């Protein structure tokens, strides 16, 4: 690419150091060539996607620059050197760039971008390159409110991620996710329930959380600014029961575009540090859009796909009726095509005699399509489900019921879940709603 010279992009955002850097690039024997002066971040990302450059010198103050955009540059094969007016402030470390240099050292910036471009060329040739170093960026406000940090003891080895998924048609994904999370918490397991449904998350409604602030959006914004850690994630969640925290979902379905892929991956990694179990309530869609901006366009289903990919256990929920079972059968096949889930836990929800099939017949049919870790049948227990939803309470707070017993058996099938030895809780007998507020 342009001989052995380093092909470089510059995005200074009008900073004064740009003139000195351009002179250094144009000097004989610089070993680099300027591909383009980019006027803003979209221009930089679009040019990088063309594959014309292998290095970029970027102002750390460039509007919109964040972890996601740095990740996109690296995925496009471009090494990044950030230029700051002075020494970055302590505590503003953001992973993503190869080097950070002061504005007063244009020669240092030139040397750094040549080295970064060389590593990218070597990586393309199959050689191993150094991992990008952590760099400092202005923290800004991250588009989130003030966060109250808490002391959180990180789990050694991280918690287990349980993804609850199911095909379209409202088979009961949220009922199962909430029920499993509450059952794990009742058994003494610190559990974080995450509403990651990009189409119509309803975890807050199931648990009576009247939330004006989305914990999910707050978490991904902090992650995109490089400031998400276990303490901040806990402070964004709502404690609804002993051992159970909830990260509420999108307030409107159209706001899925605000959840960047890299930020959501970071949120999942951080979630493992704050709970022995992380239960994800995922949306139904798993297809991927093959079009748009060279593969860099936002994906509507990326939260679901990322959650399935990160999961230690996958629970697939389908409804026990002819339409629901057909969708479940097709969904299991599609799931194996999109995400290599070896052996999910299959859940046939709302099982009842009037369906016309017995449990063994349904299990044999599903067994022809996929190898499952277990197949569980949840009874059609409308009275218990309605009461839990009306009270904004999980089934564990409402005494014994067939549905609760079925969910307990499902939890028993999970690796690492303790046996159900705790005495069942008694009904609260009161209507309650949990209003928005920081978890303590």
HUDA-V412366 format. One record per residue. N is the residue number from 1. RES is the residue in one letter. PHI is phi in whole degrees, 0 to 359 (NA if undefined). PSI is psi in degrees with one decimal (NA if undefined). Layout:
N:RES:PHI:PSI  N:RES:PHI:PSI
This chain:
1:X:NA:110.0  2:X:52:46.8  3:X:68:-143.3  4:X:265:0.3  5:X:286:149.2  6:X:282:122.5  7:X:275:120.1  8:X:236:140.7  9:X:255:149.8  10:X:232:128.8  11:X:226:90.4  12:X:265:-14.2  13:X:61:30.1  14:X:84:8.7  15:X:290:149.2  16:X:294:-24.6  17:X:289:-10.8  18:X:298:-39.2  19:X:298:-46.3  20:X:297:-38.6  21:X:292:-40.5  22:X:295:-36.8  23:X:295:-39.8  24:X:294:-37.9  25:X:294:-37.1  26:X:279:-12.3  27:X:294:144.0  28:X:302:137.2  29:X:76:17.0  30:X:293:-24.8  31:X:78:11.8  32:X:216:159.1  33:X:223:137.8  34:X:279:122.9  35:X:275:-45.5  36:X:195:145.0  37:X:267:112.0  38:X:271:135.2  39:X:280:-27.1  40:X:203:-177.0  41:X:295:-46.6  42:X:303:-40.0  43:X:297:-42.1  44:X:298:-46.9  45:X:294:-40.9  46:X:295:-42.6  47:X:293:-40.2  48:X:298:-34.1  49:X:293:-17.9  50:X:283:-14.7  51:X:81:14.3  52:X:279:-18.4  53:X:232:158.5  54:X:236:2.9  55:X:211:152.9  56:X:215:136.2  57:X:253:120.2  58:X:230:138.1  59:X:291:129.5  60:X:298:-22.6  61:X:269:5.5  62:X:303:128.7  63:X:300:128.3  64:X:89:-7.3  65:X:292:128.1  66:X:207:-175.7  67:X:298:-40.2  68:X:298:-43.8  69:X:291:-36.5  70:X:296:-39.0  71:X:296:-39.7  72:X:296:-38.4  73:X:297:-43.5  74:X:294:-38.9  75:X:294:-23.6  76:X:274:5.4  77:X:81:24.1  78:X:246:122.0  79:X:282:145.0  80:X:238:130.7  81:X:243:124.3  82:X:263:142.5  83:X:245:127.1  84:X:243:152.2  85:X:298:-35.3  86:X:210:-156.7  87:X:287:132.5  88:X:297:146.8  89:X:289:146.0  90:X:296:141.6  91:X:90:3.9  92:X:248:35.0  93:X:286:125.9  94:X:232:122.5  95:X:288:145.5  96:X:149:-27.9  97:X:253:159.2  98:X:282:-29.4  99:X:198:150.3  100:X:236:133.5  101:X:227:155.6  102:X:282:154.5  103:X:296:-21.6  104:X:281:0.1  105:X:233:72.9  106:X:298:-35.9  107:X:295:-36.0  108:X:292:-38.4  109:X:295:-40.1  110:X:296:-47.2  111:X:298:-40.0  112:X:294:-41.8  113:X:288:-32.4  114:X:295:-40.9  115:X:294:-41.4  116:X:295:-41.5  117:X:295:-38.3  118:X:297:-38.9  119:X:295:-37.0  120:X:293:-40.0  121:X:296:-41.4  122:X:295:-38.5  123:X:296:-37.6  124:X:294:-28.6  125:X:274:2.1  126:X:98:-2.3  127:X:277:154.8  128:X:276:135.6  129:X:249:160.7  130:X:291:146.7  131:X:290:144.4  132:X:302:141.0  133:X:278:164.8  134:X:285:141.9  135:X:229:163.4  136:X:260:137.4  137:X:229:152.3  138:X:301:129.1  139:X:290:-37.0  140:X:63:-161.4  141:X:259:-3.4  142:X:63:7.7  143:X:62:24.5  144:X:231:161.6  145:X:284:179.9  146:X:298:138.7  147:X:248:129.3  148:X:270:114.5  149:X:280:148.4  150:X:231:153.2  151:X:284:117.7  152:X:236:127.4  153:X:275:112.9  154:X:295:142.8  155:X:282:134.7  156:X:290:125.6  157:X:83:-13.5  158:X:84:155.8  159:X:280:169.7  160:X:267:136.4  161:X:260:124.4  162:X:247:115.3  163:X:262:127.1  164:X:253:117.3  165:X:226:159.5  166:X:191:159.7  167:X:289:175.8  168:X:298:159.5  169:X:109:12.7  170:X:53:60.3  171:X:284:-7.5  172:X:111:29.6  173:X:301:-47.9  174:X:292:-39.8  175:X:302:-43.1  176:X:290:-43.8  177:X:297:-47.3  178:X:296:-43.4  179:X:296:-41.3  180:X:294:-45.0  181:X:299:-43.3  182:X:294:-37.4  183:X:293:-41.3  184:X:298:-42.6  185:X:296:-39.7  186:X:298:-27.7  187:X:273:11.2  188:X:89:11.4  189:X:266:123.9  190:X:298:118.7  191:X:232:135.5  192:X:246:120.2  193:X:260:122.3  194:X:245:122.8  195:X:275:100.8  196:X:243:32.4  197:X:272:111.7  198:X:281:-2.0  199:X:251:-39.7  200:X:191:60.7  201:X:300:138.0  202:X:224:18.3  203:X:298:-42.1  204:X:300:-42.6  205:X:294:-38.0  206:X:296:-29.4  207:X:252:12.2  208:X:66:29.1  209:X:266:108.3  210:X:273:89.5  211:X:257:125.2  212:X:265:-11.9  213:X:236:129.3  214:X:279:119.9  215:X:294:-36.0  216:X:297:-49.1  217:X:295:-39.4  218:X:299:-39.9  219:X:293:-44.2  220:X:288:-29.1  221:X:292:-42.8  222:X:296:-40.3  223:X:297:-39.1  224:X:290:-22.8  225:X:268:1.3  226:X:75:22.7  227:X:241:12.5  228:X:273:126.5  229:X:222:-179.7  230:X:300:-42.5  231:X:297:-44.3  232:X:292:-36.2  233:X:295:-41.3  234:X:298:-39.8  235:X:291:-20.4  236:X:274:-17.0  237:X:274:165.7  238:X:248:128.7  239:X:274:113.4  240:X:254:-20.7  241:X:210:160.6  242:X:305:129.3  243:X:74:3.6  244:X:235:117.9  245:X:247:150.6  246:X:233:130.0  247:X:257:106.4  248:X:292:157.1  249:X:265:-158.0  250:X:291:135.2  251:X:288:-26.4  252:X:218:145.8  253:X:297:-30.3  254:X:288:-5.2  255:X:269:10.6  256:X:301:-26.9  257:X:294:-17.5  258:X:280:-9.4  259:X:265:98.9  260:X:284:146.6  261:X:300:-49.0  262:X:296:-39.2  263:X:294:-39.6  264:X:293:-38.3  265:X:300:-41.8  266:X:296:-40.5  267:X:300:-42.7  268:X:296:-40.9  269:X:297:-41.3  270:X:290:-36.0  271:X:300:-33.3  272:X:298:-24.1  273:X:279:-14.0  274:X:247:-2.6  275:X:214:143.2  276:X:296:-30.6  277:X:227:140.0  278:X:241:116.3  279:X:256:123.2  280:X:254:123.7  281:X:266:107.2  282:X:256:157.7  283:X:284:171.6  284:X:279:-27.7  285:X:283:132.9  286:X:230:1.3  287:X:285:154.6  288:X:245:143.5  289:X:277:116.1  290:X:280:-5.5  291:X:257:168.8  292:X:99:112.5  293:X:53:42.1  294:X:61:32.2  295:X:85:1.3  296:X:264:-2.9  297:X:292:149.5  298:X:300:144.3  299:X:253:125.2  300:X:301:-35.0  301:X:258:15.9  302:X:295:-31.4  303:X:296:-44.1  304:X:295:-46.0  305:X:295:-41.5  306:X:294:-40.0  307:X:296:-42.2  308:X:295:-40.2  309:X:293:-33.7  310:X:275:-12.1  311:X:288:142.3  312:X:275:-30.0  313:X:225:137.7  314:X:241:125.1  315:X:252:121.5  316:X:251:121.1  317:X:251:133.2  318:X:222:155.6  319:X:272:144.2  320:X:272:64.8  321:X:215:166.6  322:X:306:-43.2  323:X:291:-46.2  324:X:297:-40.1  325:X:290:-35.2  326:X:297:-44.5  327:X:296:-38.5  328:X:296:-44.4  329:X:299:-45.2  330:X:293:-38.0  331:X:297:-38.6  332:X:297:-40.5  333:X:295:-46.5  334:X:297:-36.0  335:X:298:-43.9  336:X:292:-28.0  337:X:286:-37.8  338:X:273:-41.6  339:X:229:125.9  340:X:286:72.0  341:X:273:114.7  342:X:293:-52.3  343:X:209:87.7  344:X:287:164.9  345:X:271:119.0  346:X:268:135.3  347:X:234:119.6  348:X:260:109.9  349:X:265:153.1  350:X:60:42.8  351:X:289:135.1  352:X:204:153.8  353:X:299:-31.7  354:X:293:-12.0  355:X:297:-34.8  356:X:102:-7.6  357:X:240:147.7  358:X:272:167.7  359:X:300:-40.1  360:X:294:-38.3  361:X:296:-43.8  362:X:295:-43.0  363:X:297:-40.0  364:X:295:-40.2  365:X:296:-46.2  366:X:292:-32.2  367:X:295:-21.8  368:X:284:-14.8  369:X:257:-30.3  370:X:204:149.8  371:X:275:121.8  372:X:247:145.0  373:X:294:-35.7  374:X:197:158.3  375:X:234:117.5  376:X:246:147.4  377:X:242:123.2  378:X:259:132.7  379:X:286:158.3  380:X:283:97.2  381:X:236:70.5  382:X:296:-35.3  383:X:298:-45.3  384:X:292:-41.6  385:X:296:-42.7  386:X:295:-42.1  387:X:294:-42.2  388:X:298:-42.6  389:X:291:-39.5  390:X:294:-36.2  391:X:272:-9.2  392:X:64:37.3  393:X:231:145.0  394:X:289:160.5  395:X:299:-25.7  396:X:296:-20.0  397:X:267:-2.1  398:X:244:21.8  399:X:81:-173.8  400:X:284:146.0  401:X:200:157.2  402:X:302:-39.0  403:X:294:-41.9  404:X:296:-40.8  405:X:298:-39.7  406:X:296:-40.8  407:X:294:-35.6  408:X:297:-39.6  409:X:295:-36.8  410:X:297:-43.2  411:X:296:-36.0  412:X:302:-28.1  413:X:280:-10.2  414:X:280:141.9  415:X:293:134.3  416:X:86:-5.9  417:X:277:130.6  418:X:288:159.4  419:X:293:153.7  420:X:280:96.2  421:X:242:-4.6  422:X:276:139.7  423:X:297:138.8  424:X:298:140.9  425:X:287:158.6  426:X:260:155.8  427:X:301:146.4  428:X:281:-29.9  429:X:68:21.8  430:X:213:148.1  431:X:276:127.5  432:X:218:150.2  433:X:229:139.3  434:X:259:117.6  435:X:274:162.2  436:X:300:142.0  437:X:175:156.3  438:X:290:139.5  439:X:292:145.6  440:X:238:NA
